[in-house]
Amino acid sequence: MSVQQRVTGIDWRVDSLTAGGTTLRAPATARLRIDEDGKAAGNLGCNQFSARATVDGDRITIGNLRTTRMACDKTRMDFERALARALTTGTLVAKADDAKLTLTDGDGDRVRLSRGASE
């Protein structure tokens, strides 16, 4: 099974983000879904988002995010900004197994995800 088949069409729960050597636990609402038709959507921790996405082997590129504009507490907003930056700073390398997914950007920042409860 290819990485694309193991990544697309799945509701992923964001577990944590490691950026600049610091690991942040994700708010329970943080989610990501990438569909085969090139659409990505989810929740950054406070706000919903959508974007174009390209999956090429184990490489994923997510375009500019379109988001809702709700305000949440500082911890959730800080996580949201860091996650948005990690998802959109360039090509991500995906490593997937049956229930886990790790996305790593060119700076070595990592987003760790697991299959949502509905899977």
Secondary structure, 3 states (H helix, E strand, C coil): CCHHHHHCCCCEEEEEEEECCEEEECCCCCEEEECCCCEEEEECCCCEEEEEEEEECCEEEECCCEECCCCCCHHHHHHHHHHHHHHHCCCEEEEECCCEEEEECCCCCEEEEEECCCC
